[in-house]
């Protein structure tokens, strides 16, 4: 299992700084939980997104930049573009 964790850490670390789009699933305090196209429900981790506009709703797609990871989950910041402003 340790070998698998090492592989996952390397793959997730390689995503740092990349742009993607997430489906917003639920607000959790000051952050949102979302999924990238590459994340399958019940199999992969989730994406924890900071800086989501207050006008965002569950089911919205939002552009983001991946900033890191925690365990199997990705960490991201929402990007401020016309696409996610209402």
C-alpha positions in Angstrom: 0.0 0.0 0.0 2.9 2.4 0.7 4.0 2.0 -2.9 0.5 3.0 -4.1 0.5 6.1 -1.8 3.9 7.2 -3.2 2.6 6.9 -6.8 -0.5 8.8 -6.0 1.5 11.6 -4.3 3.8 11.9 -7.3 0.9 12.1 -9.7 -1.1 14.6 -7.6 2.0 16.8 -7.1 2.6 16.9 -10.9 -0.9 18.6 -11.2 0.1 21.6 -9.0 -0.3 24.8 -11.0 -2.5 23.3 -13.8 -5.8 24.7 -14.8 -9.0 22.6 -14.9 -12.8 22.8 -14.5 -14.8 21.3 -11.6 -18.4 20.5 -11.0 -19.5 22.0 -7.7 -21.1 19.4 -5.4 -21.5 21.1 -2.0 -20.4 24.1 0.1 -18.4 23.2 3.2 -17.8 26.3 5.2 -15.5 28.7 3.3 -14.7 26.1 0.6 -16.6 24.0 -1.9 -16.3 20.3 -2.6 -16.1 19.5 -6.3 -15.1 16.9 -8.9 -12.8 17.2 -11.9 -13.6 15.2 -15.1 -10.8 12.8 -14.0 -12.4 12.1 -10.6 -14.9 9.2 -10.5 -17.4 9.2 -7.6 -16.7 6.6 -4.9 -13.3 5.8 -6.4 -11.2 8.9 -6.5 -10.7 11.7 -4.1 -12.5 15.0 -4.2 -11.3 18.6 -5.0 -11.5 21.2 -2.2 -12.0 24.6 -3.8 -11.4 28.0 -2.2 -12.4 31.4 -3.5 -15.7 30.3 -5.1 -18.0 33.3 -5.8 -20.9 33.7 -3.4 -23.3 33.4 -6.4 -22.1 29.8 -7.2 -24.6 27.0 -6.8 -24.4 23.2 -6.6 -24.2 21.9 -10.2 -22.2 24.9 -11.5 -19.0 24.3 -13.4 -16.1 26.5 -12.3 -12.6 27.1 -13.7 -9.8 26.6 -11.1 -6.1 26.2 -10.6 -4.8 23.2 -8.7 -2.7 24.3 -5.8 -1.8 21.0 -4.0 -3.2 17.9 -2.4 -4.1 16.4 1.0 -4.1 12.6 1.0 -6.1 11.6 -2.1 -7.9 15.0 -2.4 -6.9 17.8 -4.6 -6.7 21.5 -3.4 -7.6 24.3 -5.7 -8.4 28.0 -6.0 -11.2 29.2 -8.2 -10.1 31.4 -11.1 -11.8 34.8 -11.5 -13.1 34.9 -15.0 -16.3 36.0 -16.7 -17.3 32.4 -16.8 -17.8 32.1 -13.1 -19.2 35.5 -12.3 -23.0 36.0 -12.4 
